[in-house]
Amino acid sequence: MNYKKLACGFGAVFVTFFVMEWLIHGVWLNSTYEATASLWRPKEEMGNYMAYMIGGKILVALFFAWIFLHGYTGKGMFRAKRARRHRRDLCGG
């Protein structure tokens, strides 16, 4: 396994997740969250769980990068077609 590619892929996925979640939840949905503040936990209490959220993002980003590197072998279109056929047979669709 190429650990340099794994580290680069992990970094790219991790940063992309953080930026997208900041845009979605911090910018676009912020007014909605403020309008429905009575439905949510206080921000101070949510901050206590931030370490768990970051840990979850690290695991998801690591698995995304690992799955991509494990599945991407660079062997061309015939290998991709064969894998697609196997997925179709396995999923029944």
matplotlib code that plots the C-alpha trace (Angstrom):
import matplotlib.pyplot as plt

x = [0.0, 1.2, 1.1, 2.0, -1.1, -3.2, -2.1, -2.8, -6.2, -7.0, -6.0, -8.1, -11.2, -10.8, -10.4, -13.3, -15.6, -14.7, -15.2, -18.5, -19.9, -18.9, -20.6, -23.7, -24.2, -22.2, -23.3, -26.3, -28.4, -27.3, -30.4, -32.6, -30.7, -31.1, -34.8, -35.3, -32.9, -35.4, -35.1, -31.4, -28.9, -27.1, -23.9, -21.8, -23.1, -22.6, -19.0, -18.4, -19.1, -16.8, -13.9, -16.2, -17.3, -13.7, -12.8, -15.7, -14.6, -11.1, -12.3, -14.6, -11.9, -9.4, -11.8, -12.8, -9.1, -8.3, -11.3, -10.4, -6.7, -7.6, -10.2, -8.2, -5.5, -5.0, -5.6, -7.9, -11.5, -11.8, -11.1, -13.7, -16.3, -15.7, -16.0, -19.2, -20.7, -19.8, -21.5, -24.6, -24.8, -24.2, -26.8, -29.4, -29.8]
y = [0.0, 3.4, 5.4, 8.7, 8.5, 7.3, 10.4, 12.8, 11.2, 11.3, 15.0, 15.9, 14.1, 15.5, 19.1, 18.7, 17.4, 20.2, 22.9, 21.5, 21.1, 24.6, 26.0, 23.9, 24.2, 27.4, 29.6, 28.4, 26.8, 29.2, 31.3, 28.2, 26.9, 30.3, 30.4, 27.0, 27.3, 25.9, 22.5, 22.2, 21.8, 24.9, 25.7, 25.2, 21.7, 20.9, 22.0, 19.2, 16.6, 18.3, 15.8, 12.9, 14.6, 15.2, 11.6, 10.4, 12.6, 11.3, 7.7, 8.4, 10.2, 7.5, 4.8, 6.8, 7.2, 3.5, 2.2, 4.4, 3.3, -0.3, -0.3, 1.9, -0.2, 1.7, -1.4, 0.2, 0.1, -3.7, -4.1, -1.3, -3.0, -6.3, -4.8, -3.0, -6.3, -8.0, -5.2, -5.4, -9.2, -8.9, -6.1, -7.7, -4.6]
z = [0.0, -0.9, 2.4, 0.8, -1.4, 1.5, 3.5, 0.6, 0.0, 3.7, 3.9, 0.9, 2.1, 5.7, 4.5, 2.0, 4.7, 7.1, 4.5, 3.2, 6.7, 7.6, 4.5, 5.0, 8.7, 9.5, 6.6, 4.7, 7.5, 10.3, 10.2, 10.3, 13.3, 15.1, 14.3, 15.8, 18.7, 21.2, 19.4, 19.7, 22.6, 23.8, 21.9, 25.0, 25.4, 21.8, 22.1, 24.6, 21.8, 19.2, 19.9, 19.0, 15.8, 14.8, 15.6, 13.4, 10.6, 10.8, 10.7, 7.7, 5.8, 6.5, 5.2, 2.2, 1.2, 2.0, 0.0, -3.0, -3.0, -2.5, -5.3, -7.7, -9.3, -12.5, -14.7, -17.2, -18.4, -18.7, -15.0, -14.2, -16.5, -14.8, -11.3, -12.4, -13.7, -10.4, -8.4, -10.6, -10.2, -6.4, -5.9, -8.3, -10.5]

ax = plt.figure().add_subplot(projection="3d")
ax.plot(x, y, z, "-o")
ax.set_aspect("equal")
plt.show()
